[in-house]
Every structure is written in structure tokens, then in C-alpha cells.
């Protein structure tokens, strides 16, 4: 188990012996995992990256993403979340260079090919913008997915950066399933003071006190 030492120079100048506990134990994983959040603004629009959430599990990541990014379903029709470590990121290009120009078929030669699975492909077109879902394709490895993405999605506009992830690694809540999550509390009467019917109870209480 690793230990952490204080970075405060006021503490370090004291030269306190180690047996007095200037260090403390640190567990290997003391922070939540980060998850990438993708939101679909409308049914006919592509999913786009909205940000990250820290969560102990995939399900909790979705709940946090729902509360932070979906705004009660008014501004989106679906949410995807995925563990950040499951997203493969290409290098960034500069000066209107296309990342696809650096992807060649040779990358497949040294790849470990497995059974075909589906991959989701995301494009970043400009700095300061969001990665947007370009489509889904099948491949036997991440390297082959990159090559297939070049053949499928490369166009006239240069792509600055690519994200690729296996479709099975996403938690996807969309369509009717996404709409249903907002039906848990259709009427929140507790928000308005007028909904608290306390007058009769106060009268009854006063009557009991005066009797």
C-alpha cells in the first residue's frame, strides 16, 4: 500500500520522525471512475459529447448524467455513458490536416484480430467543438475499426480527432426507455406552498388547546 507525504513546506521543515505518522495510508482506488457522457439533442440529431461524470458504477454514471445534462428530457432524447478507459483516442492534427490521412492499412498487420464486433465512431472537426457521433461499423480490432472508419467516413472536411469505442461498452438509454425515466414524479405538489393544506389542522390544534 502506498503512502502520501505532505507537500506543505511548513510541515516538512519540522522534520517530524516517520514513526509519528507524518504519512498516511492511501488505498489504490480512492476516487470514482470517470465516465464520458454523450447526449442526443433531438431524435434526428447525432449524439454529441457533453462532458464527464465521476461515479462508482455505470448505472450511477447514467443517473448523474441524466440530472446534469438532460434537463428533464426537454433538450435531449437519449443519453449514452461509457467508462473513459474504454474510449480509444487518436492523435490531434493541426492546420486543417485530416487525421484520416495518417491512417493506413498497415496498422491492421500488427493488430490482434478477434471476432467482429460493433464500434461507435466520433469525429471532432474543430478545437472548442464537441465530438459527434459519425456512425457505427464492424471490425475485428480497434486498428481495423480505424481503417474501416477511414473508408466509411473520410470526406472533404478534415477531421481533427477521432474517438472509437466498442458499442457493447456503452450504457445506452434512449427512445421510450429514456422518456419513461421522467415519469417517476409527474406531479411534485410539495414545491408550492399552496399545496400544503395546514389551515384545518391549525384550527383543530387550537380548538384542542382551548378545550
N, C-alpha and C positions, 0 to 999 in steps of 0.2 A: 504494500500500500504506500503510495507516495505521500509526501508531506508538503505543506506550504509554509514558507517563511515570510515574515513581514517585510514589506518594501518601504516601510516608514523609517527614514533615517534617524528619527528621534528614538525609535525602539532599538535599532541596530547599534547606535552609539553606546548603549548601556552595556553591551557585551554580556548579556544575561546567559549563564550556562544553559546548555541544552536540556539538562535534567529538570529545569524549572518550567519547561513547557513553552518555549518561545515558538515552537512549531506545533501544528495541529494536524490531525489526520484528515485526509481528503479521499473520499471514495472515488472509484474510477468514473462513475457516471452520476454526477450530482446536478445535472441540468436536463431539462426536457429536450426532446428531439425537435429539430426544425422541419416543418412541412411547407412545401410550396403550394400556393392556392391559385387555382385558375377559375375564372368566372365567365359565364356566358351572358352577355348583356341582354340579348334577345334570342329567340328560338332560331332565327335565321342568321345569326352572327357567330363568328368563330370564338372559341374560348380564348381568353387572354389572361396573362399572369397579373395578379393583383397584389401579391406580397407573400409574406411568410407568417406562420404562427408557430409558437412553441407549445408542444402538447405531449402528454405521456403516451398517447396511443393515436392510432389513425382515426378512430371514432371521435375522440375528444378534439382532434385537429379539425375535423369537419364542423363540430359544434362551434368552436371558436371562429372558424372561417365564416360560418353562416351568420353569426352575430356581428362580426366585424365588417364583412364585405358585401353581404347580400341585401341589407336594408329592407327586411321584411318582404322580400320577393318582388318589390316594385321595380328594381333596377336590374334584375337578372333572372334567368330561368334555369340555372344549373350551377353546381359547384363541383370541381374536382380537387382532391388533395393528394399529395404524394410525398413520401419521405425524400428530403433533399438529396440524400446519398444515392438515390435510385435514378437521378437525372444526370445524364451524360452531357457535358458542356463542351462545345468546340472552342477553339481559339477565337479571339476577336480580330476583325480586319480593320483596316484604316483606309481613308482616302477613296471611298467608293469601290473598294475591292470586294469581290464576291467570294465568300467562304467556300462556295462550291468549286471555285477554280483551283482550290488546294486539295480537293478530294479526288483521288484517282483509284482505279480498280485494284492497284497493287495493295491497298490496305486490307483487302479480303484475303490475300495469300497467306498472311501470317495469323489470321484470326482463327479462333476455335469455333467451328461451325456446329451448331446444335439443331434441334428441330425448329421448324419455322414457328414464330410467334408474332403477334401484332405489336407494332411500335407506334407511338404518337410522336409527331414531328412539330416543332415550334420554331418560328422564324423571328429574329429581331432585325428590323430593317434599318433603324437609326438609333443612335445613342439618345437616351432620355425617353425612348418609347418603351412599349411593353412587348414581351414575347407573345406572339399569337399563334394559335393552332393552325397548322397548314394542312394536316391530314393524317391518315393512318395508313400504314403499309406493313407488309410481312417481310421478315428477314430471319436469317439463322444466327445472326450476331449483331452487336452494335455497329461493327465495322461495315457489315453488309447493309445494315439499315442506312448508314450514311451514304453509301454508294447508290442504293435504291432511291434515297431521297433526292440525290442529285439528278438522277434520270427522271424522277417524277415531278419535282417541284422547282428545279432551277429555271429561272426566267430572265427577262431583260433587266429587271431591277436587281441590283446587288443585295445579297443577304449578308448582314454584318456578323451574325452569330446564330448558332443552332443549338437547340436543346432536343434531345431524343431520350425517350423513356419507354419501357415496356408498358403496354396497355394494362396488363394484369396487375401492375404495381400501383395503379390509381384506385382511389375510392371515389366513385362517380355517383353523385346523387343528382338526378335530372328528371325532366318530364313530370309525370304525375307524382312520382315519389318526392320530388323537390317541392311541389305545390302542397303536398299533404303536411309537410313539417310546420307550416304556418297555421294549420287548423287546430292546434292544440289548445289555444286560448282565444277563441273568436271574439269573446266579449270580456273585456277587462274592466268591470264596473268599479273595481277598487281604486281606479285612477281619479275618479271625480267625487268631490265631497258630497255632492247632492245625492249620490247613491248610498250614503251611509244613513240609514233610517234610525236615527237615535232619539228623535223628539219624543216618541211614545214611551221609550224606555226611561228617559229622564223624568217624564211626568209620573210614571209608575213608581220610580225610585223615590221621588219627592213625596208622593202620597203615602208610601210605606213609612217614610221617616216622620211624617206628621201624624200618623195614626197612633 
